[in-house]
Amino acid sequence: MEKILKQEPSDCVKIVLFGPESTGKTTLASELADYFNTEWVPEYMREYLQKKWDELGERISWEDLLPIAQGQISAENETAKNANGILFCDTDLRELKVYCEYYYDGKCPEEIRNAVENNSYTLYLLTDIDSPWVADDLRDRPEDRTTLFRIFEKELIENGLNYHVLNGSRTEKFNKAVALTKKLVGR
């Protein structure tokens, strides 16, 4: 199983949009990929869970976690093959781990924990909760956004990961992300 959750070697600079739901990660990943003429990896968890909701009217369960992790890494590995030196990831397995621990009282499948420790990214862009909450079929607990933001940031700090907080308007977040990416890749 762990081999399935492993990143394939890639020359891409991998940048993860990371943070609580409804903070603009998907929009930013898409817009940044367009700006830098490269690829981005959509959040597989959203696709997987929306399909489950639409077909069965059910939310996430423990049994969904490994298939979600596999789908995310598979999408990342495939998309990296066509990227133009930079790959923007709308979340990663670390985000899945944070949510696992949050919703399942600190528990997370060991395979996901191991993959998180072994997979690497160049930069995390932590999206602040200063954008309006947008409800949908999958999002819940808007009252927990501040708590979740702190948990996400703590995860990055405790693991010594390179990150920057993106805050402000959608345009301000985008401009900050562009500047950070240009600095990172020397453009």
Backbone torsions as a table, in degrees:
resi	resn	phi	psi	omega
1	MET	NA	-43.6	-175.7
2	GLU	-62.3	-33.0	178.3
3	LYS	-62.2	-34.8	179.2
4	ILE	-67.1	-26.6	-178.1
5	LEU	-94.9	14.1	-176.8
6	LYS	-95.8	139.3	173.8
7	GLN	-68.5	141.3	171.3
8	GLU	-83.0	150.4	178.8
9	PRO	-57.3	141.1	-178.6
10	SER	-154.0	146.5	176.2
11	ASP	-87.6	0.7	-176.9
12	CYS	-70.7	145.2	163.9
13	VAL	-79.1	121.8	-176.7
14	LYS	-105.6	121.3	-178.8
15	ILE	-118.4	125.5	-177.0
16	VAL	-104.0	129.4	168.7
17	LEU	-86.9	120.6	-164.5
18	PHE	-134.6	139.5	175.9
19	GLY	146.4	179.7	-178.5
20	PRO	-60.8	164.9	-179.9
21	GLU	-69.0	155.8	177.5
22	SER	62.3	42.2	177.1
23	THR	-120.1	7.2	174.3
24	GLY	94.0	14.6	-176.7
25	LYS	-61.2	-47.4	-176.6
26	THR	-64.0	-46.1	178.9
27	THR	-60.7	-45.6	179.7
28	LEU	-62.4	-46.0	-179.3
29	ALA	-58.3	-45.3	179.6
30	SER	-64.0	-47.4	-178.5
31	GLU	-66.4	-37.9	178.5
32	LEU	-67.1	-41.1	177.5
33	ALA	-61.4	-42.3	176.8
34	ASP	-61.7	-46.7	-177.5
35	TYR	-60.6	-42.8	-177.2
36	PHE	-94.0	9.7	177.0
37	ASN	52.4	52.8	-179.0
38	THR	-141.0	-160.5	-175.6
39	GLU	-110.6	162.7	173.2
40	TRP	-140.3	153.8	-178.6
41	VAL	-106.0	114.8	176.8
42	PRO	-65.7	159.9	177.4
43	GLU	-72.5	111.3	-177.8
44	TYR	-67.7	-33.7	-179.3
45	MET	-56.6	-41.0	-179.3
46	ARG	-63.8	-47.1	179.7
47	GLU	-60.2	-48.0	-178.2
48	TYR	-61.1	-48.9	-175.9
49	LEU	-73.3	-31.1	176.4
50	GLN	-65.5	-41.6	178.1
51	LYS	-62.6	-43.2	179.3
52	LYS	-62.5	-41.4	179.4
53	TRP	-65.4	-46.2	-177.8
54	ASP	-64.2	-39.9	-175.3
55	GLU	-85.9	-34.7	-173.1
56	LEU	-121.2	-11.2	-175.9
57	GLY	67.6	25.5	-176.6
58	GLU	-114.9	151.4	176.1
59	ARG	-95.7	-175.9	-177.2
60	ILE	-61.4	146.2	172.8
61	SER	-132.4	166.3	-179.3
62	TRP	-54.8	-38.2	-177.7
63	GLU	-66.3	-17.3	179.6
64	ASP	-81.4	-18.6	-169.0
65	LEU	-62.6	-48.1	-179.5
66	LEU	-67.8	-43.1	174.9
67	PRO	-59.7	-36.2	176.9
68	ILE	-64.7	-45.4	179.3
69	ALA	-60.9	-44.2	178.9
70	GLN	-61.3	-43.8	179.6
71	GLY	-63.4	-39.6	-179.6
72	GLN	-65.1	-48.2	-178.7
73	ILE	-67.6	-39.9	177.8
74	SER	-60.2	-45.5	178.5
75	ALA	-63.0	-41.9	178.7
76	GLU	-62.6	-47.1	-179.1
77	ASN	-61.9	-42.5	179.6
78	GLU	-67.3	-44.5	-176.9
79	THR	-67.7	-34.9	-179.9
80	ALA	-59.9	-29.5	-179.1
81	LYS	-63.0	-27.4	-177.1
82	ASN	-107.5	2.4	-177.3
83	ALA	-73.2	153.5	-177.8
84	ASN	-100.8	58.5	176.6
85	GLY	87.7	-22.7	179.2
86	ILE	-131.6	137.3	175.4
87	LEU	-125.1	121.1	176.8
88	PHE	-95.4	127.5	-177.9
89	CYS	-112.4	118.9	174.8
90	ASP	-79.6	83.6	-175.2
91	THR	82.0	172.6	179.0
92	ASP	-151.4	-171.9	-179.4
93	LEU	-68.4	-25.3	177.1
94	ARG	-62.6	-39.1	177.2
95	GLU	-64.2	-42.5	176.6
96	LEU	-60.3	-41.7	178.1
97	LYS	-60.0	-45.9	179.3
98	VAL	-58.6	-47.1	179.7
99	TYR	-66.1	-39.1	176.3
100	CYS	-55.5	-52.0	-177.0
101	GLU	-64.1	-34.5	-179.4
102	TYR	-70.0	-47.1	-175.7
103	TYR	-84.8	-21.0	-176.4
104	TYR	-117.8	38.4	172.7
105	ASP	50.9	49.3	175.9
106	GLY	85.0	-2.2	-178.5
107	LYS	-91.8	148.9	175.5
108	CYS	-158.7	139.9	178.5
109	PRO	-54.6	136.6	-177.7
110	GLU	-58.1	-35.1	179.6
111	GLU	-61.2	-38.0	178.7
112	ILE	-70.9	-44.3	177.5
113	ARG	-56.8	-46.1	-179.8
114	ASN	-63.5	-42.1	179.3
115	ALA	-63.1	-41.0	178.5
116	VAL	-58.5	-41.5	-178.9
117	GLU	-70.9	-28.7	-174.6
118	ASN	-96.8	-20.8	178.5
119	ASN	-89.0	148.3	-175.9
120	SER	-134.5	153.0	-179.5
121	TYR	-136.8	153.0	-176.7
122	THR	-78.5	-39.3	-174.5
123	LEU	-151.1	141.6	171.2
124	TYR	-109.6	131.5	173.9
125	LEU	-108.1	104.4	-176.6
126	LEU	-85.4	113.4	-176.6
127	THR	-84.6	125.9	-178.2
128	ASP	-72.6	163.2	-177.3
129	ILE	-91.4	22.3	-176.8
130	ASP	-84.6	6.8	173.9
131	SER	-99.8	154.2	-177.0
132	PRO	-62.7	144.2	174.9
133	TRP	-69.7	131.7	176.1
134	VAL	-118.9	112.8	-178.6
135	ALA	-73.5	149.1	171.8
136	ASP	-154.2	-171.7	-177.0
137	ASP	-60.5	-29.5	-169.9
138	LEU	-104.1	-27.9	-175.3
139	ARG	-75.1	143.6	177.3
140	ASP	-148.6	169.5	175.0
141	ARG	58.5	52.9	177.8
142	PRO	-60.0	-25.4	179.8
143	GLU	-70.2	-12.5	-178.9
144	ASP	-98.0	8.1	-174.7
145	ARG	-58.9	-43.3	-179.2
146	THR	-63.9	-45.5	178.1
147	THR	-59.8	-46.7	-179.5
148	LEU	-63.8	-41.0	178.0
149	PHE	-58.1	-44.6	179.5
150	ARG	-63.0	-39.1	178.2
151	ILE	-64.5	-44.3	178.5
152	PHE	-61.1	-45.7	-179.5
153	GLU	-65.7	-40.8	177.9
154	LYS	-59.0	-41.1	178.2
155	GLU	-57.7	-43.8	-179.8
156	LEU	-68.6	-44.8	-178.4
157	ILE	-64.1	-49.8	-176.8
158	GLU	-62.4	-24.5	179.8
159	ASN	-100.6	7.1	176.1
160	GLY	60.8	36.5	-175.9
161	LEU	-90.6	146.9	178.2
162	ASN	-72.9	117.8	-179.5
163	TYR	-149.8	159.3	173.0
164	HIS	-137.8	144.1	176.6
165	VAL	-86.7	130.9	174.0
166	LEU	-101.8	117.4	178.2
167	ASN	-133.4	173.3	-178.0
168	GLY	100.1	-164.4	179.5
169	SER	-68.5	171.0	177.2
170	ARG	-56.3	-43.3	179.3
171	THR	-65.5	-41.6	179.0
172	GLU	-64.3	-41.5	177.3
173	LYS	-61.5	-45.2	179.7
174	PHE	-61.2	-48.6	-178.6
175	ASN	-61.9	-39.5	177.0
176	LYS	-64.2	-43.2	-179.8
177	ALA	-64.2	-40.7	177.4
178	VAL	-61.6	-47.9	-179.1
179	ALA	-61.4	-43.7	179.5
180	LEU	-64.8	-40.3	179.7
181	THR	-67.0	-43.9	178.5
182	LYS	-60.2	-43.1	179.0
183	LYS	-62.3	-41.2	-178.0
184	LEU	-65.7	-41.8	-175.5
185	VAL	-99.7	1.0	176.1
186	GLY	72.6	35.8	178.3
187	ARG	-105.1	NA	NA
